[in-house]
C-alpha cells in the first residue's frame, strides 16, 4: 500500500464526515488503511474522539477475515465494512449506530456502497496526481485506476481504459452512471458532470458527480434536465460559454441551435461554460451528458476528443445494462416495436400486403349476406299416446321393444292374470251354490231364504263380471298405428306395477315436428312463417326444409343459458325419420352485414357488461 499524503488524508476525513452525516444516527466512526504490518487509522469521526475497544475489535475482525462484521454492544450496533479496491482489501470502515433495528441494515449498506464509489474515486485521483507530478506531462490530473499500468501511456488513453474497465465491473445501471460522471468530472476538473437517460417520461437525471443522493425537484436539477432535453430535442450537442463566439469562416456555416436552457443554467450557477453531449446507440439517442465548468471557458480539443471517445464506450455499456435491468413487459414492448418496424416499415412488402389485407377486410365487413340463425334441433311427432297399467298387478309377457312399428289393436304386453283366474273360479262356484239354495227355498215356499239366496247370487255375479273386466284389461294393446318410443321394459318381467304406471309410449310415424332451441339473445329475430333447414345427426347427408309454426313464451335452461323453444313443421319428410332424432337447424332471418354477423354477440355482451 502506498503512503497517504496530507491532501489525500484531508479528503478522506471529509469523506468520512459526509458518510456519517448521510447515515444520520452514527455516534462514532473510523477509517483505517490496511498495511503490511497493522491497520492504520487515517480518519475518525467526530474529530478528536477516542476510539473504544469495541470499534478496534471490529476493525481487527474485518482486517483478518475480510468480510462484513456486525455486533450488538450496549444497545448499539457496531458495523465493520471492508473496502475492496481492485479486488484487494484496501481498508476498513467501522461505524457505531445508535440503533438496534436490523431492518434498517439494507438501506445502510446501500448508502455505504455508494460512498465506496466516492472513496474509490478519491484514491484514483490521488494516484493520477502523483503520476502527473512524477511525469510532469500535464497540469491537469487524469483518471486512472492504481492497478492499471498507466505509466507507459498518456493520461487520456489510461483514463479511457480505466473508464471502460470501471463500467464493466459495476453490477447496476445506477452504479455505472455514478462511476462514469465521477471519472469524467475528475479528468476534466469540471464543477459538475450530470448524466441523464431516456425513460418513459423523456430524459431523467440518473447520476450527478460526487452526489449519491440528489433531489430532482430542485431548481438546479431541473435546469440541468432542461438543458439535456434541449439538446436531445434538437438531436445535436450544444456548447455555451461566456467567451465570445468567432464567426465561422468558409462556405459552410455551422448549423444554429437553440441554447436558452443552457444560458439559464450558466447564469444560474455562475459558470464559465456548459457543454451537453448526446449518448447514442446506433442512430437512437439513449441519454445526454452535461458538463459544467467554472474555471475554464470551454473544453480544449484533447478534452473534447476524450469525452466523445468515452461516450462511445459508455453508450454501448449503458444500453446493455438498461436492457438487462428493464422489466419483462418493457423488454417485450421493445422487441415488439422492433419487429413491427421491420415488418411494417415503409420499404417492407409485408407492410403493404398487411395494409391491403386489412383494407379488404374492412370492406368485407359491410357486405350484406343472408343471415342464418343456428339452433339445436330435436325431432318430435305431432301425435303421441301413452299405454299405462290399468290396475295393480305383475308384468307378464312383453311383446314389443323400443323402435318396433305397431298397428292399432296389436298386443303389446300381458299382465299376469293367474290370481284373477283363480278368483273367477271361486266366484263362479259361489254363484252356482247361491243359485241352488235359491231354487231349493223357492221349491219349499221359503220366501225369506229365497230372497237372501237371490241377493247373494246377484252380489257374486257382479263380482264375477268385475273379474272378467279385469281379465280383459290384462291384455295391453296399441291405441294407434305408430312406433314404440318408450324405454325397454322387456327385462322387467314379473315386476310389480301399480295402476297408472307408464309402460309404453306410442308415437305416430308421420306428421313430425322440429323443436328448435334458440338463444334468448337471438329470439327477437325469429318470426312465425320463416323458413329454414335442419340436418339430423343420424342422417347427415340429407337436408329437410322446415317452417316456423309457433314460438313458445316460456324459456328453459340448457347448459347454463336460457333458450326459447320454437316449434317448426317439416315441409319435406322421409321414411327414415324417427322421433327423438337430434341435429342442428338454421333459420333464414333476413340479410345482415358480415361484420354484424361475426361480432354482434361480442357487441351485445359488451353492452350488457358496461351498462
KEPADO-997337 format. One line per 4 residues: their letters; for each residue x, y, z of C-alpha. Coordinates in nm, 2 decimals, m for minus. Example, Ala and Ser with C-alpha at 12.3 -4.5 7.8 and 13.67 -1.06 7.14 Angstrom:
BEGIN
as = 1.23 m0.45 0.78  1.37 m0.11 0.71
***
This chain:
BEGIN
xxxx = 0.00 0.00 0.00  0.13 0.34 m0.09  0.15 0.60 0.19  m0.11 0.87 0.20
xxxx = m0.02 1.23 0.16  m0.16 1.52 0.36  m0.40 1.63 0.08  m0.55 1.28 0.05
xxxx = m0.58 1.24 0.43  m0.78 1.57 0.44  m1.01 1.44 0.16  m1.06 1.11 0.34
xxxx = m1.16 1.30 0.66  m1.42 1.50 0.46  m1.54 1.18 0.30  m1.59 1.01 0.64
xxxx = m1.77 1.32 0.77  m2.01 1.31 0.48  m2.07 0.94 0.52  m2.16 0.98 0.89
xxxx = m2.39 1.28 0.82  m2.56 1.09 0.54  m2.64 0.79 0.76  m2.77 1.02 1.04
xxxx = m2.76 0.80 1.35  m2.38 0.74 1.37  m2.22 0.81 1.71  m1.86 0.72 1.62
xxxx = m1.67 0.61 1.31  m1.32 0.54 1.19  m1.15 0.47 0.86  m0.84 0.26 0.86
xxxx = m0.60 0.16 0.58  m0.47 m0.20 0.57  m0.09 m0.21 0.56  0.16 m0.49 0.58
xxxx = 0.22 m0.45 0.95  m0.11 m0.34 1.11  m0.42 m0.14 1.01  m0.35 0.24 1.03
xxxx = m0.64 0.47 1.13  m0.64 0.76 0.87  m0.96 0.93 0.97  m1.21 0.93 1.26
xxxx = m1.54 1.09 1.34  m1.61 1.30 1.54  m1.28 1.48 1.53  m1.08 1.43 1.84
xxxx = m1.29 1.14 1.96  m1.13 0.85 2.13  m1.19 0.51 1.98  m1.31 0.24 2.22
xxxx = m1.22 m0.12 2.23  m1.53 m0.24 2.05  m1.45 m0.03 1.74  m1.09 m0.16 1.74
xxxx = m1.21 m0.52 1.78  m1.44 m0.48 1.48  m1.15 m0.33 1.29  m0.93 m0.63 1.36
xxxx = m1.21 m0.88 1.28  m1.27 m0.73 0.94  m0.90 m0.69 0.86  m0.84 m1.06 0.95
xxxx = m1.15 m1.21 0.78  m1.21 m0.96 0.50  m1.59 m0.97 0.54  m1.87 m0.77 0.70
xxxx = m1.88 m0.76 1.08  m2.18 m0.69 1.29  m2.20 m0.68 1.68  m2.45 m0.56 1.94
xxxx = m2.29 m0.36 2.22  m2.48 m0.17 2.49  m2.80 m0.12 2.28  m2.59 m0.01 1.98
xxxx = m2.48 m0.17 1.66  m2.11 m0.18 1.57  m2.07 m0.24 1.19  m1.74 m0.31 1.01
xxxx = m1.74 m0.27 0.63  m1.45 m0.40 0.42  m1.34 m0.16 0.15  m1.24 m0.36 m0.16
xxxx = m1.03 m0.17 m0.43  m0.92 m0.37 m0.74  m1.02 m0.70 m0.58  m0.79 m0.63 m0.28
xxxx = m0.88 m0.52 0.07  m0.77 m0.15 0.09  m0.91 m0.06 0.42  m1.19 m0.09 0.68
xxxx = m1.48 0.14 0.77  m1.61 0.09 1.13  m1.92 0.28 1.25  m2.13 0.27 1.57
xxxx = m2.50 0.32 1.52  m2.74 0.45 1.79  m3.00 0.19 1.70  m3.06 m0.19 1.73
xxxx = m3.31 m0.21 1.44  m3.16 m0.46 1.20  m3.44 m0.39 0.94  m3.25 m0.07 0.86
xxxx = m2.93 m0.25 0.77  m3.01 m0.30 0.39  m3.05 0.08 0.34  m2.74 0.15 0.55
xxxx = m2.53 m0.10 0.34  m2.66 0.05 0.02  m2.55 0.40 0.13  m2.21 0.26 0.23
xxxx = m2.18 0.10 m0.12  m2.25 0.44 m0.29  m2.00 0.60 m0.06  m1.74 0.35 m0.15
xxxx = m1.76 0.48 m0.51  m1.66 0.82 m0.39  m1.37 0.67 m0.19  m1.25 0.48 m0.50
xxxx = m1.26 0.80 m0.70  m1.05 0.99 m0.44  m0.79 0.72 m0.44  m0.78 0.72 m0.83
xxxx = m0.75 1.09 m0.83  m0.46 1.08 m0.59  m0.28 0.82 m0.79  m0.31 1.03 m1.11
xxxx = m0.19 1.34 m0.93  0.11 1.16 m0.81  0.18 1.02 m1.16  0.14 1.37 m1.31
xxxx = 0.39 1.51 m1.06  0.64 1.24 m1.14  0.60 1.25 m1.52  0.54 1.63 m1.54
xxxx = 0.35 1.58 m1.86  0.02 1.75 m1.77  m0.10 2.02 m1.53  m0.45 1.87 m1.51
xxxx = m0.48 1.53 m1.35  m0.63 1.24 m1.54  m0.84 0.95 m1.43  m0.68 0.61 m1.38
xxxx = m0.70 0.31 m1.17  m0.40 0.24 m0.95  m0.39 m0.12 m1.07  m0.35 m0.03 m1.44
xxxx = m0.01 0.02 m1.60  m0.07 0.39 m1.68  0.30 0.49 m1.66  0.36 0.37 m2.02
xxxx = 0.05 0.56 m2.17  m0.08 0.91 m2.18  m0.33 1.02 m1.92  m0.62 1.03 m2.17
xxxx = m0.55 0.67 m2.30  m0.52 0.54 m1.95  m0.84 0.71 m1.85  m1.03 0.56 m2.14
xxxx = m0.91 0.21 m2.05  m0.99 0.28 m1.69  m1.34 0.41 m1.77  m1.43 0.10 m1.97
xxxx = m1.29 m0.13 m1.70  m1.47 0.06 m1.43  m1.81 0.05 m1.60  m1.78 m0.32 m1.69
xxxx = m1.71 m0.40 m1.32  m2.03 m0.24 m1.19  m2.34 m0.45 m1.13  m2.62 m0.20 m1.18
xxxx = m2.72 0.09 m1.40  m2.70 0.34 m1.12  m2.35 0.23 m1.02  m2.23 0.26 m1.38
xxxx = m2.38 0.61 m1.41  m2.22 0.73 m1.08  m1.88 0.58 m1.18  m1.90 0.75 m1.53
xxxx = m1.98 1.10 m1.41  m1.72 1.08 m1.12  m1.44 0.97 m1.36  m1.52 1.24 m1.62
xxxx = m1.55 1.51 m1.36  m1.21 1.42 m1.22  m1.04 1.40 m1.55  m1.19 1.73 m1.68
xxxx = m1.16 1.91 m1.35  m1.53 2.01 m1.41  m1.75 2.17 m1.15  m2.02 1.91 m1.21
xxxx = m2.10 1.63 m1.46  m2.45 1.51 m1.49  m2.59 1.21 m1.68  m2.95 1.17 m1.80
xxxx = m3.10 0.86 m1.96  m3.42 0.82 m2.17  m3.72 0.68 m1.99  m4.09 0.68 m2.02
xxxx = m4.12 1.05 m1.95  m3.82 1.16 m2.16  m3.47 1.22 m2.02  m3.44 1.19 m1.64
xxxx = m3.14 1.26 m1.43  m2.96 0.94 m1.34  m2.64 1.05 m1.17  m2.46 1.37 m1.05
xxxx = m2.09 1.37 m0.99  m1.99 1.35 m0.62  m2.36 1.33 m0.52  m2.50 1.00 m0.41
xxxx = m2.85 1.15 m0.33  m3.00 1.44 m0.51  m3.35 1.59 m0.54  m3.47 1.61 m0.90
xxxx = m3.73 1.87 m0.80  m3.47 2.14 m0.70  m3.42 2.43 m0.93  m3.06 2.34 m1.02
xxxx = m3.15 1.98 m1.11  m3.45 2.09 m1.32  m3.22 2.34 m1.50  m2.98 2.06 m1.59
xxxx = m3.27 1.83 m1.71  m3.39 2.12 m1.93  m3.05 2.16 m2.08  m3.03 1.79 m2.16
xxxx = m3.38 1.79 m2.31  m3.29 2.09 m2.52  m3.00 1.91 m2.68  m3.19 1.58 m2.72
xxxx = m3.49 1.75 m2.89  m3.25 1.92 m3.15  m3.06 1.59 m3.19  m2.72 1.76 m3.15
xxxx = m2.47 1.85 m2.88  m2.47 2.21 m2.75  m2.18 2.43 m2.62  m2.25 2.75 m2.44
xxxx = m1.98 2.97 m2.27  m1.91 3.33 m2.17  m1.63 3.35 m2.43  m1.72 3.55 m2.74
xxxx = m1.81 3.33 m3.04  m1.59 3.38 m3.35  m1.78 3.39 m3.68  m1.75 3.09 m3.89
xxxx = m1.53 3.12 m4.20  m1.57 2.93 m4.52  m1.86 2.83 m4.74  m2.04 2.61 m4.49
xxxx = m2.17 2.79 m4.18  m2.23 2.59 m3.86  m2.59 2.49 m3.80  m2.76 2.71 m3.55
xxxx = m2.92 2.57 m3.23  m3.14 2.69 m2.95  m2.94 2.74 m2.63  m3.19 2.91 m2.40
xxxx = m3.18 2.64 m2.13  m2.80 2.63 m2.14  m2.79 3.00 m2.10  m3.02 2.99 m1.79
xxxx = m2.81 2.71 m1.64  m2.49 2.91 m1.69  m2.63 3.23 m1.54  m2.80 3.05 m1.25
xxxx = m2.49 2.86 m1.14  m2.24 3.14 m1.24  m2.04 2.92 m1.47  m1.79 2.98 m1.74
xxxx = m1.92 2.71 m1.98  m2.18 2.44 m2.02  m2.15 2.15 m2.26  m2.41 1.89 m2.34
xxxx = m2.32 1.58 m2.54  m2.56 1.31 m2.65  m2.52 0.94 m2.59  m2.62 0.73 m2.89
xxxx = m2.67 0.37 m2.97  m2.68 0.33 m3.35  m2.90 0.61 m3.46  m3.11 0.64 m3.14
xxxx = m3.04 0.88 m2.86  m3.03 0.70 m2.52  m2.92 0.98 m2.30  m2.72 1.31 m2.25
xxxx = m2.42 1.42 m2.06  m2.40 1.78 m1.93  m2.06 1.92 m1.82  m2.04 2.24 m1.61
xxxx = m1.72 2.44 m1.60  m1.64 2.74 m1.37  m1.26 2.76 m1.42  m1.23 2.75 m1.79
xxxx = m1.44 2.89 m2.07  m1.46 2.57 m2.29  m1.32 2.22 m2.33  m1.00 2.21 m2.52
xxxx = m0.96 1.98 m2.82  m0.80 1.70 m2.62  m1.07 1.70 m2.36  m1.35 1.71 m2.61
xxxx = m1.20 1.41 m2.80  m1.16 1.22 m2.48  m1.52 1.28 m2.38  m1.65 1.18 m2.72
xxxx = m1.45 0.86 m2.71  m1.56 0.79 m2.35  m1.92 0.83 m2.45  m1.88 0.59 m2.74
xxxx = m1.76 0.32 m2.49  m2.01 0.42 m2.23  m2.32 0.43 m2.46  m2.29 0.07 m2.56
xxxx = m2.23 m0.05 m2.20  m2.51 0.16 m2.06  m2.75 0.04 m2.33  m2.68 m0.32 m2.25
xxxx = m2.72 m0.26 m1.88  m3.05 m0.07 m1.94  m3.18 m0.37 m2.15  m3.07 m0.62 m1.88
xxxx = m3.23 m0.42 m1.59  m3.55 m0.34 m1.78  m3.87 m0.52 m1.68  m4.01 m0.81 m1.87
xxxx = m4.30 m0.61 m2.01  m4.07 m0.33 m2.12  m3.84 m0.58 m2.30  m4.14 m0.73 m2.47
xxxx = m4.26 m0.39 m2.59  m3.92 m0.30 m2.73  m3.89 m0.63 m2.91  m4.24 m0.60 m3.05
xxxx = m4.17 m0.24 m3.17  m3.85 m0.36 m3.34  m4.03 m0.64 m3.51  m4.32 m0.42 m3.62
xxxx = m4.07 m0.16 m3.76  m3.91 m0.44 m3.97  m4.24 m0.59 m4.09  m4.44 m0.27 m4.13
xxxx = m4.17 m0.02 m4.25  m4.21 0.20 m4.55  m3.99 m0.03 m4.77  m4.14 m0.36 m4.64
xxxx = m4.36 m0.55 m4.88  m4.51 m0.72 m4.58  m4.64 m0.39 m4.46  m4.81 m0.32 m4.79
xxxx = m4.96 m0.67 m4.80  m5.09 m0.64 m4.45  m5.23 m0.30 m4.51  m5.41 m0.42 m4.83
xxxx = m5.55 m0.72 m4.65  m5.68 m0.50 m4.36  m5.85 m0.27 m4.62  m6.01 m0.56 m4.79
xxxx = m6.12 m0.70 m4.45  m6.29 m0.37 m4.36  m6.47 m0.36 m4.69  m6.59 m0.72 m4.65
xxxx = m6.74 m0.63 m4.31  m7.00 m0.41 m4.48  m7.11 m0.67 m4.74  m7.47 m0.78 m4.68
xxxx = m7.54 m1.16 m4.69  m7.82 m1.39 m4.58  m7.81 m1.44 m4.21  m7.90 m1.79 m4.09
xxxx = m7.96 m1.83 m3.72  m7.83 m2.16 m3.58  m8.00 m2.36 m3.31  m8.01 m2.71 m3.16
xxxx = m8.29 m2.92 m3.31  m8.49 m3.22 m3.18  m8.74 m3.42 m3.39  m9.08 m3.49 m3.23
xxxx = m9.42 m3.62 m3.35  m9.74 m3.43 m3.35  m9.94 m3.72 m3.21  m9.84 m3.94 m2.92
xxxx = m10.02 m4.19 m2.69  m9.93 m4.34 m2.36  m10.02 m4.70 m2.25  m10.04 m4.73 m1.87
xxxx = m10.11 m5.01 m1.63  m10.49 m5.04 m1.59  m10.47 m5.20 m1.25  m10.23 m5.32 m0.98
xxxx = m10.05 m5.64 m1.07  m9.74 m5.80 m1.21  m9.59 m5.76 m1.55  m9.61 m6.08 m1.75
xxxx = m9.50 m6.13 m2.12  m9.37 m5.82 m2.31  m9.43 m5.85 m2.69  m9.26 m5.53 m2.83
xxxx = m8.94 m5.33 m2.78  m8.85 m4.96 m2.85  m8.85 m4.88 m3.22  m9.10 m5.15 m3.32
xxxx = m9.38 m5.04 m3.55  m9.72 m5.14 m3.43  m10.08 m5.12 m3.57  m10.39 m5.02 m3.38
xxxx = m10.51 m5.31 m3.16  m10.19 m5.51 m3.18  m10.09 m5.67 m2.84  m9.81 m5.50 m2.66
xxxx = m9.78 m5.69 m2.33  m9.97 m5.92 m2.10  m10.02 m5.87 m1.72  m10.00 m6.18 m1.50
xxxx = m10.37 m6.30 m1.47  m10.33 m6.62 m1.27  m10.46 m6.47 m0.95  m10.76 m6.32 m1.13
xxxx = m10.85 m6.65 m1.29  m10.84 m6.83 m0.96  m11.06 m6.56 m0.81  m11.30 m6.60 m1.11
xxxx = m11.33 m6.98 m1.05  m11.41 m6.91 m0.68  m11.67 m6.66 m0.76  m11.83 m6.88 m1.03
xxxx = m11.86 m7.17 m0.78  m12.02 m6.93 m0.52  m12.28 m6.81 m0.78  m12.37 m7.18 m0.85
xxxx = m12.41 m7.25 m0.48  m12.63 m6.94 m0.43  m12.84 m7.04 m0.73  m12.91 m7.40 m0.59
xxxx = m13.00 m7.25 m0.25  m13.24 m7.01 m0.42  m13.41 m7.29 m0.62  m13.45 m7.51 m0.30
xxxx = m13.60 m7.23 m0.09  m13.83 m7.14 m0.38  m13.95 m7.50 m0.41  m14.02 m7.53 m0.04
xxxx = m14.20 m7.19 m0.04  m13.94 m7.04 0.19  m13.97 m6.68 0.07  m13.72 m6.54 0.32
xxxx = m13.45 m6.79 0.25  m13.52 m6.74 m0.13  m13.47 m6.37 m0.10  m13.14 m6.40 0.08
xxxx = m13.01 m6.65 m0.17  m13.12 m6.43 m0.46  m12.93 m6.13 m0.31  m12.61 m6.33 m0.25
xxxx = m12.63 m6.48 m0.60  m12.66 m6.13 m0.75  m12.36 m5.99 m0.55  m12.14 m6.29 m0.65
xxxx = m12.25 m6.24 m1.02  m12.14 m5.87 m1.00  m11.80 m5.96 m0.86  m11.77 m6.22 m1.13
xxxx = m11.83 m5.96 m1.41  m11.57 m5.73 m1.24  m11.32 m6.00 m1.25  m11.40 m6.07 m1.62
xxxx = m11.33 m5.70 m1.70  m11.00 m5.71 m1.51  m10.90 m6.02 m1.71  m10.98 m5.83 m2.03
xxxx = m10.76 m5.54 m1.93  m10.46 m5.76 m1.86  m10.41 m5.76 m2.24  m10.23 m5.43 m2.33
xxxx = m10.29 m5.33 m2.70  m10.17 m5.04 m2.92  m10.41 m4.75 m2.92  m10.29 m4.63 m3.27
xxxx = m10.06 m4.70 m3.56  m9.71 m4.59 m3.47  m9.37 m4.66 m3.33  m9.27 m4.76 m2.97
xxxx = m9.06 m4.47 m2.84  m9.05 m4.55 m2.46  m8.79 m4.73 m2.26  m8.73 m5.11 m2.29
xxxx = m8.93 m5.30 m2.02  m8.87 m5.65 m2.16  m8.61 m5.71 m1.90  m8.85 m5.64 m1.61
xxxx = m9.10 m5.93 m1.65  m9.26 m6.02 m1.32  m9.20 m5.68 m1.17  m9.50 m5.53 m0.98
xxxx = m9.68 m5.24 m1.14  m9.93 m5.00 m1.00  m10.24 m4.86 m1.17  m10.13 m4.56 m1.38
xxxx = m9.77 m4.66 m1.43  m9.63 m4.57 m1.78  m9.55 m4.89 m1.97  m9.54 m4.79 m2.34
xxxx = m9.53 m4.46 m2.54  m9.65 m4.49 m2.89  m9.57 m4.21 m3.14  m9.72 m4.16 m3.48
xxxx = m9.49 m4.25 m3.77  m9.59 m3.94 m3.97  m9.65 m3.57 m3.91  m9.32 m3.48 m3.75
xxxx = m9.25 m3.15 m3.56  m8.90 m3.00 m3.52  m8.82 m2.83 m3.18  m8.56 m2.56 m3.21
xxxx = m8.39 m2.42 m2.90  m8.30 m2.06 m2.98  m8.07 m1.85 m2.75  m8.26 m1.56 m2.58
xxxx = m8.02 m1.31 m2.74  m8.15 m1.42 m3.09  m8.51 m1.49 m3.02  m8.62 m1.14 m3.12
xxxx = m8.52 m1.21 m3.49  m8.74 m1.52 m3.51  m9.09 m1.48 m3.66  m9.37 m1.72 m3.74
xxxx = m9.35 m1.83 m4.11  m8.98 m1.81 m4.15  m8.82 m2.10 m4.34  m8.51 m2.29 m4.27
xxxx = m8.33 m2.62 m4.29  m8.24 m2.89 m4.04  m7.97 m3.16 m4.06  m8.00 m3.45 m3.83
xxxx = m7.71 m3.63 m3.68  m7.85 m3.97 m3.79  m7.89 m3.85 m4.15  m7.60 m3.62 m4.21
xxxx = m7.64 m3.64 m4.59  m8.00 m3.51 m4.61  m8.14 m3.17 m4.56  m8.50 m3.12 m4.46
xxxx = m8.70 m2.80 m4.51  m8.89 m2.66 m4.22  m9.12 m2.36 m4.14  m9.17 m2.19 m3.81
xxxx = m9.51 m2.27 m3.66  m9.51 m2.14 m3.30  m9.28 m1.96 m3.06  m9.33 m2.06 m2.70
xxxx = m9.32 m1.78 m2.45  m9.15 m2.00 m2.19  m8.77 m2.03 m2.16  m8.58 m2.32 m2.03
xxxx = m8.22 m2.35 m1.90  m7.98 m2.56 m2.11  m7.61 m2.57 m2.03  m7.63 m2.27 m1.80
xxxx = m7.81 m2.04 m2.06  m8.17 m1.95 m2.13  m8.33 m2.08 m2.45  m8.68 m2.04 m2.61
xxxx = m8.84 m2.34 m2.78  m8.95 m2.28 m3.14  m9.18 m2.54 m3.30  m9.14 m2.58 m3.68
xxxx = m9.33 m2.81 m3.91  m9.13 m3.02 m4.16  m9.21 m2.94 m4.52  m9.03 m3.24 m4.65
xxxx = m9.03 m3.58 m4.48  m8.86 m3.92 m4.52  m8.94 m4.27 m4.42  m8.61 m4.28 m4.23
xxxx = m8.72 m4.02 m3.98  m8.77 m4.13 m3.62  m8.89 m3.94 m3.32  m8.62 m3.82 m3.09
xxxx = m8.36 m3.76 m3.35  m8.14 m3.46 m3.29  m7.93 m3.23 m3.50  m7.88 m2.86 m3.60
xxxx = m8.12 m2.62 m3.76  m8.07 m2.29 m3.94  m8.34 m2.03 m3.98  m8.32 m1.76 m4.25
xxxx = m8.40 m1.44 m4.06  m8.30 m1.18 m4.32  m7.99 m1.01 m4.47  m7.72 m0.87 m4.24
xxxx = m7.37 m0.72 m4.29  m7.09 m0.97 m4.24  m6.94 m0.75 m3.96  m7.26 m0.77 m3.77
xxxx = m7.29 m1.14 m3.82  m6.93 m1.20 m3.69  m6.92 m0.96 m3.40  m7.28 m0.89 m3.28
xxxx = m7.26 m1.14 m3.00  m6.94 m0.97 m2.87  m7.11 m0.63 m2.91  m7.42 m0.74 m2.71
xxxx = m7.20 m0.88 m2.44  m7.01 m0.56 m2.41  m7.33 m0.35 m2.39  m7.47 m0.56 m2.11
xxx = m7.14 m0.57 m1.92  m7.07 m0.19 m1.94  m7.43 m0.09 m1.87
***
